């Protein structure tokens, strides 16, 4: 299956997305958007970050994920339930948007 990136916003909304499907990391206004593309379906995870740190977080996530050595497994990026974040600039998961229900 490859590497999965895990996100949890603390409100019973979680998502795991394949690293290879990550297409864009975009930052601005104290948030970082991660976009995943699977065929015609688009998914988006929005991370909140420390004030004036979105550009730094986007760069650091890009470096971290492009050098990822995990071939099969899970990488916990942000988990609001446990306050566990792969980068100290992340302050929370704002939203997880899935374009379609995988079960449909």
C-alpha positions as CSV (number, residue, x, y, z in Angstrom):
1,X,0.0,0.0,0.0
2,X,2.9,2.4,0.5
3,X,3.3,5.1,3.1
4,X,0.1,6.5,4.7
5,X,-0.1,10.0,6.2
6,X,-2.5,10.1,9.2
7,X,-4.5,13.1,10.4
8,X,-7.0,13.5,13.2
9,X,-8.9,16.7,14.0
10,X,-10.1,15.6,17.5
11,X,-13.7,15.6,16.5
12,X,-14.0,12.0,15.3
13,X,-12.8,13.1,11.8
14,X,-9.7,11.2,10.7
15,X,-8.0,10.5,7.4
16,X,-5.2,8.5,6.1
17,X,-3.9,9.4,2.6
18,X,-1.1,7.9,0.5
19,X,2.0,9.9,0.4
20,X,2.4,9.2,-3.3
21,X,-1.0,10.9,-3.8
22,X,0.2,14.2,-2.3
23,X,0.2,16.7,-5.1
24,X,0.5,20.2,-3.5
25,X,1.5,21.8,-0.2
26,X,0.3,25.4,-0.1
27,X,0.6,27.9,2.7
28,X,-0.8,31.3,3.8
29,X,-2.6,33.1,6.6
30,X,-1.4,30.7,9.3
31,X,-2.6,27.5,7.6
32,X,-1.1,24.9,5.4
33,X,-3.2,23.0,2.8
34,X,-2.2,19.5,1.7
35,X,-3.9,18.3,-1.5
36,X,-4.2,14.7,-2.5
37,X,-5.3,13.5,-5.9
38,X,-6.6,10.0,-6.5
39,X,-7.8,9.7,-10.1
40,X,-10.5,12.3,-10.5
41,X,-11.0,12.6,-6.7
42,X,-9.4,15.5,-4.8
43,X,-8.9,15.5,-1.0
44,X,-7.7,18.3,1.2
45,X,-6.3,18.5,4.8
46,X,-5.9,21.9,6.4
47,X,-3.4,22.3,9.2
48,X,-3.3,25.3,11.5
49,X,0.1,26.6,12.6
50,X,1.8,29.1,14.8
51,X,1.4,32.8,13.8
52,X,3.4,33.8,10.8
53,X,4.8,30.3,10.4
54,X,2.8,28.8,7.5
55,X,5.6,29.4,5.0
56,X,8.2,27.8,7.2
57,X,5.9,24.8,8.0
58,X,5.1,24.2,4.3
59,X,8.9,24.2,3.5
60,X,9.7,21.9,6.5
61,X,6.9,19.5,5.6
62,X,8.1,19.4,2.0
63,X,11.6,18.5,3.1
64,X,10.4,15.9,5.6
65,X,8.0,14.2,3.2
66,X,10.3,14.3,0.1
67,X,13.0,12.6,2.2
68,X,10.6,10.1,3.8
69,X,12.3,6.6,4.2
70,X,9.1,4.7,5.3
71,X,8.2,2.5,2.5
72,X,5.2,0.7,4.0
73,X,3.6,2.1,7.1
74,X,1.9,5.1,8.7
75,X,3.3,8.5,9.5
76,X,1.3,10.5,12.0
77,X,1.3,14.1,10.7
78,X,-1.2,15.6,13.1
79,X,-3.4,14.1,15.8
80,X,-5.5,16.6,17.8
81,X,-6.7,13.8,20.2
82,X,-3.2,13.1,21.5
83,X,-1.7,16.5,20.7
84,X,0.9,14.7,18.6
85,X,2.4,16.7,15.7
86,X,5.3,15.7,13.4
87,X,6.4,19.4,13.4
88,X,6.2,21.7,16.4
89,X,4.8,24.5,14.2
90,X,1.5,22.6,13.7
91,X,-1.2,23.7,16.2
92,X,-4.0,21.6,14.9
93,X,-6.0,20.0,12.1
94,X,-8.6,22.5,10.9
95,X,-10.4,20.2,8.4
96,X,-10.2,17.0,6.5
97,X,-12.2,17.0,3.2
98,X,-12.7,13.8,1.3
99,X,-14.1,14.2,-2.2
100,X,-16.0,10.9,-2.1
101,X,-16.8,8.1,0.2
102,X,-14.4,5.2,-0.4
103,X,-17.2,2.8,0.3
104,X,-19.4,4.0,-2.4
